[in-house]
Amino acid sequence: MEKAIIVKNVTKKYKLYNGMKERILDLITPKSYGEDFYALRNVSFEVEKGDVVGFLGINGSGKSTLSNIIAGIVPETSGIVQVNGDAALIAVSAGLKGELTGRDNIELKCLMLGFSKEEIKRMEPDIIEFSELGKFIDQPVKSYSSGMKSRLGFAISVNINPDILIIDEALSVGDKAFAEKSFEKMKEFKKQGKTMIFVSHSIGQMKQFCDKILWLEFGMVKDFGEVNEVIPKYEDFINKWKKMSNEEREHYKNEAYKKHQKCAN
């Protein structure tokens, strides 16, 4: 099978600072300031062409960070990411400029993706129609609700017809009718054999739509495999996690790091 995405030993490290002073000192002095925070640690997995892979994990597990790295928006600190084809990220307000109108954002985003002005002129009516924004298309995006931003981002991304579609919680905002329409569009893409990454907290949607699941836990790969194998384990974990005290959760987190470090060595 042809590989659409190859992620090998990807780590993403950020610096956390106690105020602007530490940030400036870290830039201008040899001494290191700030605390290292690892959003991802040695993440590895491969996606076959035509697969729909769901990213699961509690908040802060690194799902959006990994999505942004695969989409080429955020660079990895170390490791290798190989994406074979054009990838489009659909996330609330991803890549949208608040000062510009919705119509201007369509043109800007499409120009950045290499479309000519003539091609954009042909695509624009379909994008606006799908977005259901009506007269708001000529209002600044900064005046949009999160649902309206998501509509515009989704409408642009599905109409540019990418090889790889990355949907990051884009269906969790806005009205139910638009979410259902967008979900139908994703099913259409699936029938066409497009590769998709689907980030959502909806286990029901994952079961309905995905072929495989990547379970991320505190920035590390907990499991990767078929939907019917991984999701029951995740559901069992969530039930236990909800019952844990803050102290128990911290202990679980520390043990997970130790176990991962042991496996890495």
Secondary structure, DSSP 8 states (H G I E B T S, - for coil): --EEEEEEEEEEEEEE-SSHHHHHHHHHSSS--SEEEEEEEEEEEEEETT-EEEEE-STTSSHHHHHHHHTTSS--SEEEEEE-S-EEEEETTTT--TTSBHHHHHHHHHHHTT--HHHHHHHHHHHHHHHT-GGGGGSBGGGS-HHHHHHHHHHHHHHS--SEEEEESTTSSS-HHHHHHHHHHHHHHHHTT-EEEEE-S-HHHHHHH-SEEEEEETTEEEEEEEHHHHHHHHHHHHHHHHH--HHHHHHHHHHHHHHHHHHH-
